[in-house]
């Protein structure tokens, strides 16, 4: 690999840009183009040019081109098995999440608001083909949970069960939506 020094005349391999090296920092070379712009390049993206003899061999150029043609490895975070099965959507049905204040609302009105929200979110998930939805209802007296179960039984393409205990405790139900082809 070529080592550049301040004052070297260089060209880029991929573009028709040439200029003079004004700064070298590690593998990064700052070049002032013939138009007066300062641009940063990796050292493997540049070749030194002279007004006289060419000091770069064809072998070096082919090495650099071969290196550039290699596909770049993308860093993807490997999903852990538990995360792969994690729900795609969570719906918190606690009343303080659904309205600014529940002051003046009867228990019946609060329950209806929670059930309407659950129905809307379940329909949304079906339209958007989201397979798993967790409804967080809390423990309480179990009235909301029973009403949710009644709602879920009215759908033919859903299966529901207690959500992950370690993550939600006893206060959540996971709904699996069977996707039609």
GIGICOR-V88624 format. One record per pair of residues at least 6 apart in sequence whose C-alpha atoms are under 7 Angstrom apart, sorted by the first residue. I is the first residue (numbers start at 1). GAP is how many residues later the second one is. If there is no record, write none. Layout:
BEGIN
I;GAP + I;GAP
END
This chain:
BEGIN
5;16 + 5;19 + 6;15 + 6;16 + 6;17 + 6;18 + 7;13 + 7;14 + 7;15 + 8;12 + 8;13 + 8;40 + 9;10 + 9;11 + 9;12 + 9;39 + 9;40 + 9;41 + 10;8 + 10;9 + 10;10 + 10;11 + 10;36 + 10;37 + 10;38 + 10;39 + 11;6 + 11;7 + 11;8 + 11;35 + 11;36 + 11;37 + 11;38 + 12;6 + 12;33 + 12;34 + 12;35 + 13;32 + 13;33 + 13;34 + 17;16 + 18;15 + 18;16 + 19;12 + 19;13 + 19;14 + 19;15 + 20;11 + 20;12 + 20;13 + 21;8 + 21;9 + 21;10 + 21;11 + 22;8 + 22;9 + 22;10 + 23;6 + 23;7 + 24;6 + 27;15 + 27;16 + 28;12 + 28;13 + 28;14 + 28;15 + 29;11 + 29;12 + 29;13 + 29;14 + 30;8 + 30;9 + 30;10 + 30;11 + 31;7 + 31;8 + 31;9 + 32;6 + 32;7 + 44;20 + 87;45 + 87;46 + 87;47 + 88;42 + 88;44 + 88;45 + 89;43 + 89;44 + 89;45 + 90;43 + 90;44 + 90;45 + 91;43 + 91;44 + 91;45 + 92;43 + 92;44 + 92;45 + 93;21 + 93;42 + 93;43 + 93;44 + 94;43 + 95;15 + 95;19 + 111;33 + 115;33 + 129;50 + 131;45 + 131;46 + 131;47 + 132;42 + 132;43 + 132;44 + 132;45 + 133;41 + 133;42 + 133;43 + 134;29 + 134;38 + 134;39 + 134;40 + 134;41 + 135;37 + 135;38 + 135;39 + 136;35 + 136;36 + 136;37 + 137;7 + 137;8 + 137;34 + 137;35 + 138;33 + 138;34 + 139;31 + 139;32 + 152;6 + 157;20 + 157;21 + 158;17 + 158;18 + 158;19 + 158;20 + 159;16 + 159;17 + 159;18 + 160;13 + 160;14 + 160;15 + 160;16 + 161;12 + 161;13 + 161;14 + 162;10 + 162;11 + 162;12 + 163;9 + 163;10 + 163;11
END
